[in-house]
Amino acid sequence: MTPMASDRITTSPAAGEGCGLSTSSKTSGPPVAAISTACMVTIISDCGVCMKLARPDIFHPRIVLAGDPRRDDDDSDPGDDAGLVHALRHRGLHARRLPWDDPETLEADLVILRSAGGEPDRRAEFTAWTKRVRNLLNAPEVVAWNADPRYLADLQCDGVPTAPGAATARTALVFFGAGRSHAFGAAGADPDFELWDLGRAALRAAAERLSIRIEELLYARAEVTGAGADTRLVGLDLVAPDLGWGELGADDCDRAQRRFAREVTSALDRLGLGPLAQRRP
């Protein structure tokens, strides 16, 4: 992509040094004809869109958001995961949304689950598929454990107070990595700390049972009920939870999706798939 004359081109001094690119804040005259690939260049167009020119010598992982084959993904729906693609792109990561049963998911470097498998009669096929992709988040062993209805009994045995099937008002707590992201439901967007503590305790117990670090859980949705000492866990979704984008205002949704993208970046680094992990010759 060749920047237009009206675009602002920025580099850090260290990145721009010796790369043949002026670091002036505004270009003038004819369009810039060429930009050295020795540095990463950020172009901010007049419309305010930030774009990064990828270095061809740096490994760029192929990321897939694997959804339900029964659903025709519509990027115009603000309540779905369409914004995640943009949030990942903002961090220089390319992602596509595909049905989980698309053969191309097996070629991806990282697959992020956004469907629990669809039809019940395809559950065995879905489970087998989770073990065939190169890198899956959350991991196949997490998916297998959480898909078994007995997971709540496991958490109860591990000291997490539960209330399976409780019909009382619920609050959904969304976590990305080890940190809390946002909440919605009965207790609103800012629930009491006791609710967050219970959600965190459930994640910690799940991670310990699965012999992983809590940070390795890219996403989680804990549904809780009650208040104070009576707080109980109703459910924990580590497979492909509804992350509640439609429950958030535009600014809050944007911030939450950027948090998600940061955790994806951290996961790529852990898996040895970060942009600097592998260089092309």
Secondary structure as GFF3:
##gff-version 3
##sequence-region A 1 281
A	DSSP	beta_strand	8	10	.	.	.	ID=ss1
A	DSSP	alpha_helix	13	16	.	.	.	ID=ss2
A	DSSP	beta_strand	41	44	.	.	.	ID=ss3
A	DSSP	beta_strand	50	53	.	.	.	ID=ss4
A	DSSP	beta_strand	62	67	.	.	.	ID=ss5
A	DSSP	alpha_helix	82	90	.	.	.	ID=ss6
A	DSSP	beta_strand	94	99	.	.	.	ID=ss7
A	DSSP	three_ten_helix	103	107	.	.	.	ID=ss8
A	DSSP	beta_strand	110	113	.	.	.	ID=ss9
A	DSSP	three_ten_helix	120	122	.	.	.	ID=ss10
A	DSSP	alpha_helix	123	130	.	.	.	ID=ss11
A	DSSP	beta_strand	136	137	.	.	.	ID=ss12
A	DSSP	alpha_helix	140	147	.	.	.	ID=ss13
A	DSSP	alpha_helix	151	157	.	.	.	ID=ss14
A	DSSP	beta_strand	171	176	.	.	.	ID=ss15
A	DSSP	beta_strand	179	185	.	.	.	ID=ss16
A	DSSP	alpha_helix	193	209	.	.	.	ID=ss17
A	DSSP	three_ten_helix	214	216	.	.	.	ID=ss18
A	DSSP	beta_strand	219	225	.	.	.	ID=ss19
A	DSSP	three_ten_helix	228	230	.	.	.	ID=ss20
A	DSSP	beta_strand	232	237	.	.	.	ID=ss21
A	DSSP	three_ten_helix	245	247	.	.	.	ID=ss22
A	DSSP	alpha_helix	250	270	.	.	.	ID=ss23
###
